[in-house]
Every structure is written in C-alpha cells, then in structure tokens.
Amino acid sequence: MSDLFDVLDPGGNSTVNSGLGAGLPGMSATSIRNCLDNVVLPPIYTMAYSATMKAGGGAITRDALQQLLSMTDIPRESISRILMTAEPSGGGGILTQRDFNLALAMAAMAQKNMSPTLESVAFHKDDLPLPDISGLQEFAAKAAGAVSGVAAGAAFPDDSGDPWSSVTKTKAAAVGTATAAIGAVSVSDSAVAGSDGAAVKKERSAESNGRASVSSANTGAVSVPTINMEAVQWQLDLEDVKIQESAEKGGLVFKHTNYEVSTRSFGAMVVRRYNDFFWISNYLVKRYPYRILPNIPPKGFPDNRIKGLTRFACAIQRTPFLSRDPLVIQFFSNTDEFSRIVKIGNFDQDAEQFDAKDEAGNTPLSEVNQTYQSFEDYYQRIMRDEERCRTQITALEKIARYKQAIGDELYAYSDTLRTRNMPGESRTGDPQFHRHTAGKRRLDSNLNELSMNFGDASLLEKSEGEVIKTISAEHLRRLYDIVVAMKLLMDRLRLADRRKEIQRVNERAEVSQKALDAMTGRSPSGSGTATPVSFDRAAAERLERTLQEDMNELSRLEGEQRCVEVRFYQELAKYRCYDSFLQTLYHRMVEEQIKHHTLALNAWKQAILTADDLPANPMDFIS
C-alpha cells in the first residue's frame, strides 16, 4: 500500500527521541541543558530575552515565553512541548536565561522542520538556525509600555472572582501565576503593593460548592503542591518500551509465553513472562501505596495483552520515581530471570517512609487537611471522569468500525463499476444493433477509472478508521488508565484512613485520664486535692502505663494520617496536571481529521472529473 495511508504519527514527529541524553551517548541530562553556555548566540537572543523579561514583569515567566513563541508561527503542539522541555523541574514557572536560550533554539529548529528537542540543540549547537520572530519590535515596545504603566502605579483589573488567578503583578506574582494552575484545592498568594513594599496576602480556600472565599491576612509565601514537574510524565504519547511475543516458549513441562521487552532508555532487551509483570505491579502497590500507579492489564485477553503490557511498561518509564526504583531498573535492564534477580538482590520492598512536614514543603498542613475533607467529593468527580473517558473511547471505537465498514462498502461498490470479461453476446437479431458503439466503449473506460477513484476513497475511509482506533482511541485509553489509577489510589487511601481509629484511641485515653484523675484526686482543671487514704498506687501505675500506650498509639496514628493527607494532596495535584495532555490529544485528532478530509476531497474532485467525462448523449449508445 502507498505511504499515503501509512499514518503512524499524525503530528509528523517521532516522540520516542525526546528523552534527555537518550540520543547523545556520553552526555548527561545536565550537560545537555548546559550545551549553549559556551556558544556565542546571535543578538536576537538578547533582544528577545530583554523583551520577554519586561513582558514577565522582571522575570521570564511561562506565559511571557509562550507569547514570544506564538510569534514564531510554529504549531501550538510544538510550543507546548518546547515549554514543557525548557521549564526546569521545581522552577515554579520561572525560567533562567539558559532555559530561555534553549527554548528559542528549539523554536528556531522547529521553524526549519527539524526536531525541536534538547538533543537536537546540543547536536547542532555550532550551526543553529536563526530564529525568525515576526513582530519582535512591537512585542518589545508593548512590554516596555506595560512596565512603565506598572511603575506609574497603573491599577490592575480586579480578579477576586477567579479563585485560580494570582493577585500579584510583580516578580513575586510570576510565581503565583505559573504555579496556581497546579494547586490541588487552594492557593495562597502574596501580593506586593505600592513602592513601600507593603504586602497583603489573600488566602483562597475552595469550598465544596466550587466558590472561593477571600480573606485578607498578613504577608505569606505562595503555596503550591511540592510535586515533581518533569515534563516527560505528562506526555502520555511517549513510548520508551517495545514489547513483542518471543518465538520460544518457556518452561520445561508447562509451557508459557515469553515477551521480549526492549527499553530504549536502557538500551537493553530482556525476556519476561506475564507473571513477572504481575509481580512488579504488586511490588509497586506494596512499595508506593499512596501514589498513582500504572495498571497491569488482565491476563485473560491474549489478543490485547501486548498492547496492555506496553502501556503498563511505558507508564512506569514515564513516571520519574518509578523509573528510578532499583528493582524497576533491574526489571528492564537485567537479562537474568526476574525471579532470580528478586531472590539474590537485597531490595527494599517495604512501604516508603517519609516525613509529612518535609513532603508538604511550604504548603500549610491546614490547607492539606482542608483538601482531604473533600475526599468524597473528589471521588465522585473521579467517577464522572471515568465514565466520560469510557464513553469517549467507546464512541471512537464505534466510529473506527463505521469507517472500516464504509470503506468496505465503497470498495464493494467500486468493484461493480469495473468491466469484467463476460461471454460474448448472442448473435440473435441484427448484429449491428448488438455491436458495442464508441459511446459504450468510452463509458466502460470511464467507469473503470471511476472504480479506481471509488477504491481510493474506500482506502481513505479504512485508513481513517485505523488511525482513530490505533492513535486517537489508544491515547485516550492512556488518559483513561490515569483516571482508573487515581480511583484505585483513592480506594487504597480510604482503607488507610486513620480518623476513626484516632477518635477511638482519643476516647479511650480520655476515659483513662478521668479514671486516673479520680483515683489520684486531681481535678480536670489541674488544681490538685489531697490524695485519698485508700489510694491504690499499683492501679494508678497501670492506668498511667495504659494512658502512655494510648498516647504513643495516638501519635503514630496521627503521623500516618498526616502522610495519607499529604500524599492525597500531592497526587490530586499531579492528577490535574495530566489534563495538559488533552491539548496534544485533540490537536492530533483534529489534525488527522483535516488530513483525511483533504485527501478525501482531492479523491472526490478527481472522481467528479471522471464522472463529467462520461458520455451523456443517448444517441452515442445506439449509433
């Protein structure tokens, strides 16, 4: 079949090569990001940096950089990927000049139809193309005017009705604007007002009805979830692992299917069986019970098992903390049998331990607790997200089947237009009347050509159906896996909830304390009285030991509960960040529809030329 219908990547790019350092052996991710430090860049880089700095209010913000990149006339999908790649993890939406230069260099390469990746920039650092930014002078003048307006005390629009917007308009505001979007429930913004540097803090806490209550308070820092923001984890279309069925069966007596697992980032190919994938899935749940984890497909569907295992393996490699786990690394890189690796390796398989305050970072624990209070509301939202994704996947699969059926029927119709070698006609009657005329021969020739036009249209319909099934529905299924993973996480968190146990231990401790106070003669207010003559010291010591054990148990339970709440707060923020993949998903879906309809339009235009050439004079068929 022609390459016209072999549509493997609607975006036209290979997304496999976007891992840092994967395409340049011997270079680490840090050295790749520093590749332009010793390169003399053209003056346009300095001009663009100065204009973007002014547009960002004294800092290179993500929004300001996005405005600049939009003037380079490159696709929106490329702009999104450049922003996600250039922005450093943990940068809070603020980019350095090094990050800015990398972003502009990637944009210049995208303009020349080159791969806009960090590896490409490092490889072509000595012959980088010159970025073409139309309207840079106007952008710089507009940015300078905006800065002068701020200096003159220009008032900003009131955004108190938007709970996700930042009220800051200075350098501190850039952090709030860039990071408020990833907040789980609420964001505390610090606003710097006036030239005297006085600050007013607005605390915004989301209520169950979705509205925000705003209250003024003292100066405070911007509060956002402390989560890993490496861009690769949000790019669900990236595939670092390839799995195929091995020709050789495993086992001496009872044969089982082996799978060849090739991982590009490790440059290794290992042989694993389904039970190995199942074991590593259980290990991840045991090791990271309070995290969003990939789902392993059920074993009962061998036809789709390779696709499901591929999604599972790629999701592990995209998730930073999973891909760095020592046992996961051995799973994808060690060629020994996995059971032997687990047996001889000294791997920590206990649940991860962490300090809730350290994990929360600058986020107040009261805010984390407030988010956890809405646990059931969020669970209902996840349920609705799951139903919506399932409906969308079913609809796309139906559309794909309809397209395949339309293609089959169009091909069957085109086959009827083709002239066949039939037996000669009867000579009964006048031979002149039964002889094929020039009009009839012309009609047969044009119908043959029209049959080919219909055949081209049928191939296009079937090709579109295949693309919808293998790309659009497949990518949406990966987003659905995230929703299901979040639902399973919330089920685990619900089982790990310690609030009822804390309440029970508290009540027991209060009873013990009251009994001890009554026995020793102390009043609940703390003012002691004379010890009774019948004071039983042994019983009092037993009560004190019981009370101390309850307090220790209470401290342990409260610590576990804080860990559950902090993890829920962070994973909820991470779950919301996955919505950024919708831009890539729908861009490719719409782009593929445009591509298909353009090809279909050309095919039908060719068909109408053939149809217009069919003989239309009735006399042409009898004379």
C-alpha positions in Angstrom: 0.0 0.0 0.0 1.1 3.5 -0.7 2.8 5.5 2.1 -0.1 7.9 1.7 -2.1 5.7 4.1 0.7 4.6 6.4 -0.1 7.3 9.0 1.9 6.3 12.1 2.2 9.7 13.8 -0.3 12.4 13.0 2.0 15.0 14.4 4.7 14.2 12.0 7.3 13.8 14.7 8.8 10.9 16.4 8.1 11.3 20.1 10.3 8.5 21.2 13.5 10.5 21.0 12.6 13.2 23.5 14.3 11.6 26.5 17.2 13.7 27.8 20.5 12.3 26.9 19.0 9.3 25.1 20.2 10.4 21.6 23.7 11.6 22.6 25.7 8.9 24.2 28.1 10.1 26.9 26.2 13.3 27.7 24.1 13.5 30.8 20.9 15.5 31.1 22.7 18.3 32.9 25.4 18.6 30.3 22.7 18.8 27.5 20.9 21.6 29.3 24.2 23.5 29.6 25.2 22.9 25.9 24.7 26.6 25.0 26.7 28.1 27.8 29.9 28.4 25.8 28.2 29.2 22.5 28.1 32.8 21.1 24.5 33.4 20.2 23.2 36.0 17.7 22.0 39.3 19.1 18.3 38.4 18.5 18.6 36.1 21.6 19.5 39.1 23.8 16.8 41.3 22.3 14.1 38.6 22.7 15.3 37.9 26.3 15.0 41.5 27.2 11.6 41.9 25.7 10.3 38.7 27.4 11.8 39.8 30.7 9.8 43.1 30.5 6.7 41.2 29.5 7.0 39.0 32.5 7.3 41.8 35.0 11.0 41.4 35.6 11.2 37.6 35.2 11.0 35.1 32.3 7.6 33.5 33.1 6.0 30.7 31.2 3.2 33.0 30.0 5.6 35.6 28.6 7.7 33.0 26.9 4.5 31.5 25.4 3.6 34.9 23.9 7.0 35.1 22.3 7.0 31.6 20.9 3.5 32.2 19.4 5.1 34.9 17.1 7.4 32.2 15.6 4.5 30.7 13.6 5.2 27.1 14.8 2.4 24.7 15.7 0.8 25.0 19.1 1.8 21.4 19.8 5.4 22.3 19.3 5.1 25.4 21.5 3.7 23.2 24.3 6.4 20.7 24.0 9.1 23.4 24.0 7.7 25.0 27.1 7.5 21.7 29.0 11.0 20.8 27.9 12.6 24.1 28.7 11.0 24.8 32.0 13.1 23.3 34.8 11.5 21.0 37.3 10.7 22.8 40.5 11.2 26.2 38.9 7.8 27.4 39.8 7.1 28.8 36.3 10.2 30.9 36.3 12.9 30.3 33.6 16.5 31.3 33.6 18.3 32.8 30.7 19.8 29.4 29.9 16.3 27.9 29.8 15.1 30.8 27.6 18.0 30.3 25.1 17.2 26.6 24.9 13.5 27.3 24.2 14.3 29.9 21.5 16.8 27.5 19.9 14.3 24.7 19.8 11.7 27.1 18.3 14.2 28.0 15.5 14.8 24.3 14.8 11.0 23.8 14.6 10.8 26.6 12.0 13.3 24.7 9.8 11.3 21.4 10.2 13.9 20.0 12.5 13.2 18.1 15.6 12.7 20.6 18.5 14.4 18.6 21.2 17.3 19.3 23.6 19.3 16.6 21.9 19.0 18.3 18.6 20.0 21.6 20.1 23.1 20.0 21.6 24.0 18.3 18.4 23.6 21.4 16.2 24.8 23.9 18.8 27.6 25.2 16.4 25.2 25.7 13.4 21.9 26.6 15.0 19.4 28.2 12.6 18.5 31.9 13.2 15.1 32.3 14.9 12.5 34.3 12.9 10.3 36.3 15.3 7.8 38.4 13.4 6.8 41.5 15.4 9.6 41.4 17.9 9.9 45.2 17.9 6.2 45.6 18.6 6.4 43.0 21.3 9.3 44.8 23.0 7.6 48.2 22.8 4.4 46.8 24.2 6.3 45.1 27.1 8.2 48.3 27.8 4.9 50.2 27.9 3.4 47.7 30.3 6.4 48.0 32.6 6.2 51.8 32.6 2.5 51.6 33.4 3.3 49.5 36.5 5.9 52.0 37.6 3.4 54.8 37.3 1.0 53.0 39.6 -1.4 51.7 37.0 -4.3 49.7 38.5 -4.7 46.1 37.6 -8.2 44.6 36.9 -10.0 43.1 39.8 -9.7 39.3 39.6 -11.2 38.5 43.0 -13.9 36.4 41.3 -11.4 34.0 39.9 -10.1 31.6 42.6 -7.3 30.3 40.4 -5.8 33.7 39.3 -3.0 35.4 41.0 -3.4 38.9 42.5 0.3 39.7 42.2 1.7 41.7 39.4 5.3 41.9 40.2 8.2 39.4 40.2 6.6 37.5 43.0 3.4 37.4 41.0 5.1 35.4 38.3 5.5 32.5 40.6 1.9 32.7 41.7 0.6 32.9 38.1 2.6 30.0 36.9 2.0 27.7 39.8 -1.5 28.4 40.9 -2.8 26.2 38.0 -1.4 23.1 39.6 -2.8 23.7 43.1 -4.9 20.9 44.3 -7.6 22.9 46.0 -6.5 26.3 47.2 -3.7 28.8 46.6 -2.3 31.4 49.0 -1.0 34.3 47.0 1.3 37.0 48.3 0.8 40.4 46.8 3.3 43.2 46.8 1.6 46.5 46.6 3.0 50.0 46.2 6.5 51.3 46.3 6.9 50.9 50.1 7.0 47.1 49.7 3.9 46.5 51.9 2.3 43.2 51.2 -1.2 41.9 51.6 -1.9 38.2 51.5 -5.1 36.8 50.2 -5.9 33.3 51.3 -8.3 31.5 49.0 -9.8 28.2 50.1 -12.1 26.3 47.7 -15.4 25.4 49.2 -17.5 22.3 48.4 -19.7 24.4 46.0 -16.7 25.5 44.0 -16.7 29.1 45.1 -13.8 30.8 46.7 -13.8 32.8 50.0 -11.2 35.5 50.1 -9.9 37.0 53.3 -7.1 39.4 54.0 -4.2 38.4 56.2 -0.5 39.1 56.8 2.3 38.6 54.4 2.8 34.9 53.3 4.5 32.8 50.7 3.0 31.4 47.6 1.7 27.9 48.5 1.7 25.2 45.8 2.0 21.4 46.0 5.6 20.2 46.0 5.4 17.6 43.2 7.9 16.6 40.6 7.2 18.5 37.5 9.4 16.6 35.0 7.7 17.1 31.6 8.0 13.5 30.5 5.4 12.2 32.9 2.6 14.3 31.3 3.5 13.2 27.8 1.4 10.1 27.6 2.2 9.6 23.9 5.8 8.9 24.6 6.8 5.2 24.2 10.1 4.1 25.6 9.4 0.4 25.8 8.6 -2.0 23.0 7.2 -5.5 23.7 6.7 -8.4 21.4 6.0 -12.0 21.8 9.0 -14.3 21.8 9.2 -17.1 19.4 10.4 -19.5 22.0 8.1 -20.8 24.8 9.4 -21.0 28.3 9.0 -23.8 30.8 10.1 -27.5 30.8 6.7 -29.2 31.1 4.1 -26.5 31.3 4.9 -24.0 28.5 4.3 -20.3 29.0 4.6 -17.3 26.7 7.7 -15.2 26.9 7.8 -11.5 25.9 10.8 -9.6 24.6 11.0 -6.2 26.4 13.2 -3.6 24.7 13.7 -0.4 26.6 15.3 2.5 24.6 16.5 4.5 27.6 18.5 1.5 28.9 19.5 0.2 25.5 18.6 -3.3 26.7 16.4 -6.2 25.7 15.2 -8.6 28.3 12.9 -11.6 28.3 10.0 -11.6 30.8 6.8 -13.5 31.3 3.4 -12.2 32.3 3.9 -13.3 35.9 6.9 -11.1 36.1 4.8 -8.0 35.1 2.2 -9.1 37.6 4.8 -9.4 40.3 6.3 -6.0 39.6 2.8 -4.5 39.7 2.1 -5.9 43.1 5.6 -4.7 44.3 4.8 -1.2 43.2 1.5 -1.2 45.1 3.2 -2.5 48.2 6.2 -0.1 47.9 4.2 3.0 46.9 0.7 2.5 48.3 -0.1 6.2 48.4 0.8 7.0 44.8 -0.8 7.0 41.4 0.4 3.7 39.8 0.0 2.2 36.4 -2.5 -0.6 35.9 -1.5 -4.0 34.6 -3.9 -5.5 32.0 -5.8 -8.7 32.9 -4.3 -11.9 31.7 -7.5 -13.2 30.1 -7.2 -11.2 26.9 -4.2 -12.6 24.9 -5.1 -10.6 21.7 -4.7 -7.2 23.5 -2.2 -8.3 26.1 0.8 -7.0 24.3 -0.8 -3.6 23.9 -1.8 -3.5 27.6 1.6 -4.6 28.8 3.2 -1.9 26.5 1.0 0.8 28.1 1.9 -0.5 31.5 5.6 -0.6 30.9 5.7 2.8 29.2 3.7 4.3 32.0 6.3 3.1 34.5 9.2 4.5 32.5 7.4 7.9 32.2 6.9 8.2 35.9 10.1 9.6 37.5 10.0 8.0 40.9 9.1 4.6 39.4 11.7 4.6 36.6 14.4 5.3 39.3 13.4 2.5 41.6 16.3 0.0 41.8 14.1 -3.1 41.3 12.3 -1.5 38.3 15.7 -0.7 36.7 16.7 -4.4 37.1 13.4 -5.4 35.6 14.0 -3.5 32.4 17.8 -3.9 32.1 19.0 -7.1 33.7 18.9 -10.0 31.3 18.7 -12.7 34.1 15.5 -14.3 35.1 13.5 -11.9 37.1 12.7 -14.4 39.9 16.5 -14.9 40.3 17.0 -11.1 40.4 14.5 -10.8 43.2 15.9 -13.8 45.1 19.5 -12.7 45.2 19.0 -9.0 45.2 18.7 -7.1 48.5 15.9 -4.8 47.5 13.8 -2.8 50.0 10.2 -4.0 49.4 8.6 -2.2 52.4 6.3 0.8 52.0 8.1 4.0 51.5 8.6 6.1 54.6 8.5 9.9 54.6 8.0 12.9 56.8 4.7 14.6 56.2 6.0 18.1 57.0 9.0 17.7 54.7 6.8 16.4 51.9 4.3 19.2 52.3 7.1 21.8 51.9 5.7 25.4 52.2 2.1 24.1 52.0 0.3 24.6 55.3 -0.9 21.4 56.8 -4.3 23.1 57.4 -4.6 23.5 53.7 -3.8 19.8 53.1 -6.3 18.8 55.7 -8.9 21.0 54.2 -8.4 19.3 50.8 -8.7 15.9 52.5 -12.1 16.9 54.0 -13.5 17.0 50.4 -12.2 13.4 49.7 -15.7 12.1 48.9 -16.5 15.0 46.6 -13.3 14.4 44.6 -14.1 10.7 44.5 -17.3 11.4 42.8 -15.5 13.7 40.3 -13.1 10.8 39.5 -16.1 8.5 38.9 -17.5 11.0 36.5 -14.2 11.4 34.7 -14.0 7.6 34.4 -17.5 7.4 32.9 -16.7 10.2 30.5 -13.5 8.7 29.3 -15.1 5.3 28.9 -17.9 6.8 26.8 -15.4 8.7 24.6 -13.3 5.6 24.0 -16.5 3.5 23.1 -17.6 6.3 20.7 -14.2 6.4 19.0 -14.1 2.7 18.6 -17.6 2.7 17.1 -16.5 5.5 14.7 -13.5 3.4 13.7 -15.7 0.4 13.0 -18.1 2.5 11.0 -15.2 3.9 8.9 -14.0 0.4 8.2 -17.5 -0.6 7.2 -17.9 2.4 4.9 -14.5 1.6 3.3 -15.6 -2.0 2.7 -18.9 -1.0 1.2 -17.2 1.7 -1.0 -14.8 -1.0 -2.3 -17.7 -3.4 -3.0 -19.4 -0.6 -4.9 -16.3 0.3 -6.9 -15.9 -3.4 -7.8 -19.3 -3.3 -9.6 -18.1 -0.4 -11.8 -15.2 -2.4 -13.1 -15.7 -4.0 -16.6 -15.4 -7.8 -16.5 -14.5 -10.3 -19.1 -18.0 -11.7 -19.9 -19.0 -14.2 -22.6 -19.9 -12.8 -26.0 -23.4 -11.6 -26.6 -26.0 -13.6 -28.5 -26.0 -13.1 -32.3 -29.8 -13.4 -32.5 -31.2 -10.4 -34.2 -29.4 -7.7 -36.0 -25.6 -7.8 -35.4 -25.4 -4.1 -36.0 -27.7 -3.4 -33.1 -25.7 -5.6 -30.6 -22.3 -4.3 -31.5 -20.5 -2.1 -28.9 -20.6 1.5 -30.0 -17.9 4.1 -29.4 -20.0 5.6 -26.6 -20.3 2.2 -24.9 -16.5 1.7 -25.1 -15.9 5.2 -23.7 -18.4 4.5 -20.9 -16.7 1.3 -19.9 -13.3 3.0 -19.9 -14.5 5.9 -17.7 -16.3 3.6 -15.3 -13.1 1.6 -14.9 -11.4 4.9 -13.9 -14.3 5.9 -11.7 -14.0 2.5 -10.0 -10.4 3.3 -9.1 -11.5 6.7 -7.7 -14.0 5.0 -5.5 -11.3 2.5 -4.5 -9.1 5.3 -3.4 -11.9 6.8 -1.3 -12.5 3.4 0.3 -8.9 3.1 1.3 -9.0 6.6 2.8 -12.1 5.7 4.9 -10.4 2.5 6.1 -7.2 4.3 6.8 -9.0 6.9 8.9 -10.8 4.2 10.9 -7.4 2.5 11.6 -5.9 5.8 12.7 -8.8 6.6 15.0 -8.5 3.1 16.6 -4.7 2.9 16.9 -3.8 6.5 17.8 -6.8 8.6 19.0 -8.5 5.9 20.9 -5.2 4.5 22.1 -4.0 7.8 23.5 -7.4 8.4 25.1 -7.1 5.0 26.7 -3.9 6.0 28.3 -5.6 9.0 29.9 -8.4 6.6 31.0 -5.7 4.5 32.7 -4.7 7.6 34.7 -8.3 8.1 35.8 -8.6 4.5 36.9 -5.2 4.6 38.6 -6.4 7.7 40.6 -9.6 5.9 41.6 -7.7 2.9 42.8 -5.4 5.2 44.7 -8.3 6.8 46.5 -9.7 3.3 47.3 -6.3 2.5 49.0 -6.3 5.8 50.8 -9.8 5.2 52.1 -8.7 1.9 53.5 -5.6 3.6 55.1 -7.7 6.3 56.7 -7.0 6.5 60.4 -9.6 9.1 61.6 -11.9 6.5 63.2 -9.0 4.8 65.0 -7.7 8.2 66.2 -11.2 9.0 67.5 -11.5 5.7 69.3 -8.0 6.0 70.9 -8.8 9.6 71.9 -11.9 8.5 73.7 -10.1 5.6 75.4 -7.4 8.0 76.5 -9.9 10.4 77.9 -11.6 7.7 79.9 -8.2 6.5 81.3 -7.3 10.1 82.2 -10.5 10.7 84.0 -10.1 7.5 86.0 -6.6 8.4 86.9 -7.6 11.9 88.0 -10.4 10.4 90.1 -8.1 7.9 91.7 -5.3 10.3 92.5 -7.6 13.1 93.5 -6.6 15.6 90.7 -9.3 17.7 89.2 -9.6 18.1 85.5 -8.7 21.8 85.8 -5.3 20.9 87.1 -5.8 22.1 90.7 -4.8 19.1 92.8 -6.5 17.9 96.1 -5.3 15.8 98.9 -4.6 12.2 97.9 -7.3 9.8 99.3 -6.2 7.5 102.1 -7.4 4.4 100.0 -5.2 5.4 97.1 -4.2 2.3 95.1 -0.7 3.1 93.7 -0.4 -0.1 91.7 -3.7 0.5 89.9 -2.7 4.1 89.3 0.6 2.9 87.7 -1.3 0.5 85.5 -3.6 3.4 84.3 -0.6 5.6 83.7 1.0 2.9 81.5 -2.2 2.4 79.6 -2.6 6.1 79.1 1.0 6.3 77.9 0.5 3.5 75.4 -2.6 5.2 74.1 -0.8 8.4 73.6 2.0 6.7 71.8 -0.6 4.9 69.6 -2.3 8.2 69.0 0.9 9.8 67.9 1.6 7.0 65.5 -1.9 7.1 64.0 -1.8 10.9 63.6 1.5 10.6 61.8 0.1 8.0 59.4 -3.0 10.1 58.8 -0.9 13.2 58.0 1.1 11.1 55.5 -2.2 9.9 53.9 -3.5 13.5 53.7 -0.2 14.9 52.2 0.0 12.2 49.6 -3.6 12.7 48.6 -3.0 16.5 48.2 0.1 15.9 46.0 -1.3 13.1 43.9 -4.5 15.1 43.3 -2.4 18.0 42.0 -0.5 15.5 39.8 -3.7 14.1 38.5 -4.9 17.5 37.5 -1.7 18.1 35.6 -2.5 15.2 33.3 -5.2 17.3 31.7 -2.4 19.1 29.9 -2.2 16.0 27.6 -5.6 16.9 26.2 -4.0 19.6 24.0 -1.8 17.0 22.4 -4.6 14.5 22.1 -7.2 16.8 20.4 -4.6 18.6 18.3 -3.6 15.3 16.8 -7.2 14.1 16.5 -8.3 17.3 14.7 -5.1 17.4 12.6 -5.7 13.8 11.4 -9.3 14.7 10.5 -8.1 17.6 8.5 -5.5 15.5 6.7 -8.1 12.8 5.9 -10.7 15.2 4.6 -8.1 17.0 2.5 -7.1 13.7 0.9 -10.8 12.6 0.6 -11.6 16.0 -1.1 -8.9 15.5 -3.6 -10.0 12.0 -4.3 -13.6 13.1 -4.9 -12.5 16.0 -7.1 -10.7 13.6 -9.3 -13.8 11.4 -9.3 -16.0 14.2 -10.4 -13.7 15.0 -13.4 -14.1 11.4 -14.4 -17.9 11.5 -13.9 -18.2 14.6 -16.0 -16.4 12.8 -18.8 -19.0 10.0 -19.0 -21.0 10.1 -22.3 -24.3 11.9 -21.8 -25.8 11.8 -25.3 -28.3 8.9 -25.6 -27.6 8.5 -29.3 -23.9 7.7 -28.6 -25.0 4.2 -27.4 -27.0 3.2 -30.5 -25.1 4.8 -33.3 
